């Protein structure tokens, strides 16, 4: 885990290969398929062929593991500290693009956390549920060292962004204040990802999207209950 922390400090993100097993990826993809068939009205197109249902956690318990995964959660807690809490969960589907893919819309999800030792206010976690390579859409992020973040940069320049490729099951943990976006390509393949945000219990909620399931808020494990103890409005 120390190596992951070091890489995160160096660039503001870390890639964790094979975070999800093949069986876990298959179970989550089956959940996506069920949700898509049962609730198409809850799958709004958010532009550029992007669909991002935000209610799937309520009905599909297979996604509990994506938040509480034993390979990932210890790193989350090590980075954020003892007051780490869950913020948001969604699944994103990016449709194939036949021609002229749009340029990335480089952005930061949130401001830096200047009082945190890693300038970390919110931590984002992305899982690939499909194989991602040079022929598909991919996640792309600008490396930012701790020194650069301490200076609170305000740029939105993606010229030094790194494209993250990897098989289904790959996880990416990144500071939500890093510049990032999707790199869309001409492709015949749909890309599926899970997007999760963690934060600090003492901070305001990041968003109002995710309804916390009672099974997690009332979990028998007190550490899990603490993670879900600050629901949004």
N, C-alpha and C positions, 0 to 999 in steps of 0.2 A: 504493500500500500504506500510506503514511503516514496517509491519511485513514481507512482501516480501523482502524489502531492507535489513532488519536485517538478514534474513536467507541467503540471497545472500552474505553478508559480512562474515558470519560465515563459509561458505563452498564453495563459488564461483558459486553456482547455486541455483535455486529455482524451485520447481514444482508447477504448477498452475492447479488444477483439474478443469475440465469442462470449460476450457477457450473457446472452441468452442461448440456451441449448436449442438444438434442432426441434426437439419436442415442444419446448416453450414457444418458439416462433410459430410452429404449426398451430398450437392451441390458440394463440392470439390472432392469427390470421383467420382461423375458423370463427372466432368471436366477431371479427370485423365483417366477415361474410354474413353472419346471422343478423348483425345490426343493420347492415346495408339492405338486406331483404325485408326485415321487419319494420324499419323506421326510415324509409327514404325521405320523408318530409323533414327529418331532423339532420339532413346532410346538405346544408346550403353551400352553393358554389361561391367561394370568397374571391373569385377572380383568377384568371389565368389557369383555369382547370384545376383549381385547388378546392378540395372538400375537407372540412375539418370538424367532424362531430365531436361535441364536448360533453355528451351525456352517456357515453358508452360505459363508463365506470360504474354507473348505477346498476346496470343489468348484467354485466359480464365480469364475473369475479376473477377470471383468468388474468385481468389487468392489475389486480392487487399486487401480484408479484413484480410487475414492472416498477412499482413504487418502492416496494420493500425488499428488493432482490438482495440476497446476502453477499453477492459480489460487489454491489454498488452502494448500498446504504451505508456501510462503514466509511467509505470514502466521502460520501455526502456529509456525514456527521463530523468527520475529521476536518473537512474544509469549512463548514458553516459554524460549527461549535455546538455546545450543549442545547441551545435553544432552537435547533433546526426544526422546521415545520414544513408540512406539505402545503402547496399553493394551488396547483392547477394540473389538469390532465386532459389530453386530447389525442385523437388519432388523426393524422393528416394523410390524405391521398392526393397525389399529383398525377393527373392524367397524362397520357402520351401527347406529344407535340409533333405535328406533321411537318411544320416549317416555321421559320422565323421565331425561334424562342425568345421571349423577352429578356432583357438584361436584368441582372440582379438588382433588387431594391435595397441596397446596403443600409443597414440600420442597427441601432442598439435597442434592446427591449426595455432597458431600465437604466437609470443613472448608476454610477459607481457607488460603492459603499466606502467612503473615505476613512471611516473610523474602524473598519475591519482590517485585520492584518493582511488579508489578501485583496483588499478593496472590493469585497464581495458582499453585495446586498441580496442578490437572487442568483441561485444556481440553476442552470437549465440542463436537462437530461434528454437526449434524443436516442432512440433505438431504431435501427434499420430492421424492418420486417420483410424486406425484399433485398436481393443482391443489388449493390450499387457499384457502378464502375464508370468508365469513360463514355459508355454508350447510354447512360441513364441520367436522370436528374440526380443531383447530389447536394449535400449540405456543404457550405463553404464558409470559412471563418478567417478573420484577420488575427494572427498572433499578436498579443500585446503583453509585454513583460510587466512585472509588478511595478517597476520604476515608471514605465509609460502610464500605467493606470493611476499611479500616485499623483501624476501631473494632471489628472482628469482631462484627458484629450476629448475634444468634441468633434473630431473629424468623422466623416462617413465615407472614407476612401477604401474601396475594396481591391485596389491594384495589387496588394500583397497577400490577398486571401489564398488560403490553402483549401483545395477540394478534398473532401474526406470520402474515400472509397472503402468499401468493405462488404463482406458477405452479410446476409441476413443474420441478425443476432449481435452485430456490432453496436456498441454504445459510445456516445460522445457526451462527456460532461464539460460544460463551459460556463464561464462567467457571462450572465445575460447582458452585461454591459459591453462585451466584445462586439465589434462590428461583424455582421454575418448576414447571410441570406441563402436561399436556394440557388444553385446553378442549374438552370433549366436547359435542356438540350433537345434536339430533334431525336425522338426515340419512339419506339412502339411499345415500350414497357411502362406500366404503372409503377410509381414508387410509393411505398407505404412506410410511414414512420410513426412512432409514439413520441409525444412531447410532454414533458413533465417539468414543473418548476417547484423548487424548494426555496424557503426564505427563513426569516427569523420571527419567532413568536412576538417579539416586542415591536416589530415593524407593522405598518398598515398592510392590509391584504394587497397582493399584486393585481388581482382581477376578481371579477364576480362570476366567472364562467362555470366553475366546477361545483356541483352539489356533492357534498361529502356523504358517502353511504354510511348509514348507521352501523353496519358491520365493522367498519374501520374506526369510527368515532368511539364505539363502545367495545372495542376489541379487548380480549382477555389479557393481553400483554400490555402493561402500563407504558412501556416505551413506545409501542405503536399508538396507543391512545394519545400520548403526548405529541406525537408527530401530527395527529389530526385534531388537535385541541383548539385550533384557532380557525374555525370555518369563516368563509367570507360572508358578506351580507345576504 
